[in-house]
Amino acid sequence: QVRVTESGGGLVQAGGSLRLSCVASGRNFTIDQMNWYRQAPGTQRDMVATCTTIGNDYADAVKGRFTVSRDNAKNTVYLQMNSLKPGDTAVYYCYVGIYSRGGTYTDYWGQGTQVTVSS
């Protein structure tokens, strides 16, 4: 079993910054991708940033402000969020796509970390 844990959320003023972290822990797995999603109350869960072997990608709403990076040795992905806006307020979730031993592909989600941006 793989456990996915996010951290780093908090309350900041508009224009401020936060750095989110996501760690995948377990045994006998290979991470394919580690991505960030977010969900505000009453809305769907939307992709924010992806980090794969192909490269990184971002939602239009965060391009130029957010940066995703990955430390493969630590099975960790980060999301640096700058110039935060009230519209960025949401619960941020880490998604991890994993190949287990034998080739099975499994989706894992963290519990989420709250990001609140005040105006």
Secondary structure, 3 states (H helix, E strand, C coil): CCEEEEECCEEEECCCCEEEEEEEECCCEEEEEEEEEEECCCCCCEEEEEECCCCEEECHHHCCCEEEEEEHHHCEEEEEECCCCHHHCEEEEEEEEEEECCCCEEEEECCCEEEEEEC
